[in-house]
Amino acid sequence: MTTHDHDTEVFEDQGTHESFSDAYGASVDEGLDGAPVFNVSGGDWNDLVDEATALHEERIVVNMGPQHPSTHGVLRLILELDGETVTEARAGIGYLHTGIEKNMEFRTWVQGVTFCTRMDYLTPMFQETAYCLSIEKLLGITDQIPERANIIRVLMMELTRINSHLVCLGTGGMELGATTVMTVGFRERERILRVFEAVTGLRMNNAYIRPGGVAQDLPHGAVDMVREVVGELRQGLHEIELLINENPLLKGRTVGIGYLDLTGCVALGVTGPVLRSTGLPHDLRKSDPYCGYETYDFDVVTRTGCDAYDRIRIRIDEMYQSLKIVEQALDRLQRTEGQPVMVQDKKIAWPAQLAIGGDGQGNSLDHIREIMGTSMESLIHHFKLVTEGFRVPPGQAYAAVESPKGELGCHTVSDGGTRPYRAHFRDPSFNNLQAVAAMCEGAQVADVIVAVASIDPVMGGVDR
């Protein structure tokens, strides 16, 4: 294929003129060299309608979304139906248009954390960690991160994994009509959000994990609080298992539905529970460990059914494994009590041991007393570090973590300045949504809901 300009494409195959024109409503002209020139207009909805009209076939094209409650946010599904059977399925994305990655180019490296935490708003700690790991690679300080900081990161990520899976099961159950699954799931999630609020001050959009460590150490009593929550979560997860695992109605709706085998997953770059439901034990915590995951004892859960039911069971079992990791992290936190949670290099480290001042703001009184009263150099340094930010050597780095939905990667590029030249995320929801057509075509309309729920996409991560 050769092109004359941006709007016209020249195809060598003369035999496709008429069928191409019929299918896409494109006009065909004669090029300068005698080859046909196709003028193709954009648009998806009108193209489908015109195509159906031109072929004189009776078929229905419907929009599901972008406001439909069962599309997990502002996802638009364009379905072509033959009766109740889906003959073609397309995913229309881009309705959230947050522009997060572009915004990060106009903020300091530390401020970027407050943007990426809002991408997949159910897995904020994972975006923060991937972003910070890539910055730490660029800075060359990966091995200097304090042990306690890495333990806290692991603790927060595993609690976030349970949080995300609970929302997936709860909303998925609600879409199938099992409202009790949702109420139990959200009840258990609330326990985790209370922990986040106690540790970070916020339930969501935490911006807690920072380049070099974490924003501040766990507050007094947090370890005992999490231990209590772990026991409560075990009871709640057992309750969800009783509701789901052998429920004949749920199995009737999910077994054999949303089928995608290993070949399909590899071809589409699908990762996470969808990939592990094919029997492949791929988990970055094992295959490419980070934050000390190689020192924790846990199993990678797999099943072989390749369907929506197996993805539900995998998520339940993964939550138990996460609780196992959380308990190990709590033991290590007790052992490392009082150790630093931020890298020692003062040209990178923001003040990390903060306390709530009388004004309700998070400023350590000792730190303020020092920089305002005894050391002008400390005051200047603090001012420049917070307002201008630290400089990152020129280069690029990629860091990936195992998010609840699959491989979440962050590729950062630095030109030597105080802001990212480019920050790009490989969000698993974006890649996994490619599987919609493979999972849904040939199935019933009701099965589309099940298939999309089993992918567990969050549009904040897709429309970055």
Secondary structure as UniProt FT lines:
FT   STRAND          2..3
FT   STRAND          8..10
FT   HELIX           14..16
FT   HELIX           17..24
FT   STRAND          27..30
FT   TURN            32..33
FT   STRAND          36..39
FT   HELIX           45..54
FT   TURN            55..56
FT   STRAND          60..64
FT   HELIX           69..71
FT   STRAND          76..82
FT   TURN            83..84
FT   STRAND          85..92
FT   HELIX           100..104
FT   TURN            105..106
FT   TURN            109..111
FT   HELIX           112..116
FT   TURN            117..118
FT   TURN            121..122
FT   HELIX           124..139
FT   HELIX           142..144
FT   HELIX           147..175
FT   TURN            176..177
FT   HELIX           179..200
FT   STRAND          209..210
FT   TURN            211..212
FT   STRAND          213..214
FT   TURN            220..221
FT   HELIX           222..244
FT   TURN            245..246
FT   HELIX           248..254
FT   TURN            255..256
FT   HELIX           262..268
FT   HELIX           273..276
FT   TURN            277..279
FT   HELIX           284..287
FT   TURN            291..292
FT   HELIX           293..295
FT   HELIX           308..335
FT   TURN            336..338
FT   TURN            346..348
FT   TURN            358..359
FT   HELIX           365..373
FT   HELIX           376..387
FT   STRAND          395..403
FT   TURN            404..405
FT   STRAND          406..414
FT   STRAND          422..426
FT   HELIX           428..432
FT   HELIX           433..435
FT   HELIX           436..440
FT   TURN            441..442
FT   HELIX           445..455
FT   HELIX           459..462
//
